[in-house]
Amino acid sequence: MLFLYAVFATSCLALLVAGIVEQRGHDANLRRIPTRVLVNGIRGKSSITRLCAGALRGGGLAVVAKTTGTAARFIFTDGSEEPIYRKFGIANVVEQIGIVRRAAMLHPDVLVMECMAVMPALQEINQQKLVKSTIGVLCNVREDHLAEMGPTLDDVARSLSRSMPVGGICVTAERDRLDILKEEAARRRCRLVAVDPESVTDEEMRGFSWITFKENVAIALAVARLMGVDRRAALAGMWDAPPDPGVLSVETYEANGRRLRFANVFAANDPESTLLNVRQLAQQGLIRRPVHLVINCRPDRVERNGQMGALVPRLDPDRVLLIGEPTRSALSKIPERWQGRVLDLGGRQRPGAMLDALLGQVRGTASVVAVGNIHGQGEVLLEELSRLRGVR
């Protein structure tokens, strides 16, 4: 028995020593990168990470970036990028150590990283141990991950604030819970910079070949200003930056004399972001009536399915197509007066069934807005759409 205790104690000591050595090596790599920007929030983190990197590159800085969203990417100083491969496809915050090591080898002026932690404790570890950002971004507080960070939006705001750099600077576009963020920033001796989306002009937004929001651009401009990059150079860099694979997009397809303007809003995920995305598309004329709303349901997102169903009156579609499962979780939240517009196509369908059902409701040209979550039948629908003839 004594021998087993000795083995256990020796193993624990070895792990402790190995951990100390790894942390010291990691800290040395962090010191080789003068400025580190950590992007946190609920929606738009990947896009903001790319915008910040582009804005800083526009100012002549050597910038490495890493996104975590729809498709994790390592972005080099010249703007080129490659996918981040994960063992068994599982994301783990510890991968930040390898990202920092790889970035340090490129001798950048700035590293921009998207926060990949959800649990409040992990968000704090990500900041205090793994990234140690000098500039933080807390883009927004939205209704998502309530089980981990909630139950209220005030709780979410406080949880996200754990990524603020102590003694550093944090940039935010959040308005509704700005007072809470100010309190949390003061606790950490962190200077909070609140940006005004309306400071970005419509003309400046027309420089983007992809769809983004003034809030995101305003944040990137503020980060660039903190780094001494002038507005014109920052905007030029952002205009040239490639979009995230999960960026809000509208593609046009043709089949059997029917034309679909398909808006992929799956990445929005929470109700408020979904509504903002759809309204932006309508304002820009990218979607027009008739509008067909596709809600993809997932068995592990029952509450979210219901939220999307409850959103139907505010989105005001001409038709609703329910896919995935359990569709009843969305259907039960759609008001009675809308039930006659719903086509329930839940469960696993034969190849092409969802697209056939969608095309069967279209006469001439129609807009299709896909919301909820991309995984499961949402991915199947996108695969079916990819077989149609795209229209420029």
C-alpha positions, 0 to 999 in steps of 0.5 A: 500500500505504501508503494502505491501511495509513493507512486501516486505522489510521484505522479502528482508531483511529475504532473505539477512540474510538467504543468509549471514548465508548460505554463512558463513556456506558454508565458514566454510565447505570449511575451513574444507577441506585444498585443493580444486581442481576445474577442468575446460575446454571443454573436458575431465573434468570428466576423469581428475577429476577421475585421479586427485582423483586417483593420490592423493589417491595413495599418501595416501591422503583422497580424495573426488571427484565429477563429473558432466559429462555423469553421475554425481557421488559423489566419497568417500575417498575409491574410491567407488561412488554413483550417484548424484540425481537431482530434475527434472533431472536439474543441478544447480551450487547451488548443489555445496553447498550440495556437499561441506557440504557432503564432509566436513563431511568426513574430507578429505585432498582434494576435487576434483570437476568438474566445472559444470558452462558454462556461464562465470559469473557462472564460476566465481561465482562457483570459487569465492563463491562456491568452492574457489579452491586452485588448478585450472585445465584448461585442454583445449580450444576447439570449444564448447559452443560458444554461451555462451563463444564465439564467438571466441576460444580466448573468450572461453579461457578468459571465462574459465580463470574466474575459475582460483584461485586468488593467487593460482595455475592453471594447463593446457595442452592447447598449442594453447592459452597458451599466453592468459591463461598466461595473464589471470593468471597474472591478477589473481596473479595465477601461471600457470603450463603448462604440456607436454603430451609427458612427459608421456611414452607409457609404463605408458599409458599401465597401464590403462585398459580404454582409456585416453589421455596423456594430462589428465594423465600429468595434474593429475601428475602435481596436484599430484606433487603439493601435494607432491605425487611421480610419481610412487604412483600417477600412481598406484592410477590412474591405479586403479581409475574407469573410468567415465561412459562416457569414450571413449570405444570400445565394440565388438558385434556379430549378424548374423555372423557379428562382430561390433567393436563399438566406442562410441565417443559421449562424445567428442562432438566438432570436434577437440576432435572427431578427436583426439579420433578417431585417438587415437583409430586407432593408438591403433588398436582398430578400423580398416577398414572398418569403418562406421561413425554414426552421430547423429543429434539433432534439438537443435544442428544444428551447431554441426550437420554441423560440424560433417558432415564437418568432414567426409573427415578428418575421411575418413570412408567407409560408413556414417549413419545419424540418428536423426534430422534434418539430412540435417544439417549434410548432407549439409556439407558433400562434394559432392564426399562423398554423395554416401557413405551416408545412411540417416536414419533421424527421429524417426525409428521403434525399431531395424531399425537403427541397422538393417540398420547398420548391413545390410552394414557390411560384416564380421567384421567392426568398427563403430564410433558413433559421434555427441551427445548421446541424442535422437536417439544416446541413442536409438542406444546404447539401440539396441546394448545392446541387441546383444551378447557382445564379450570379 
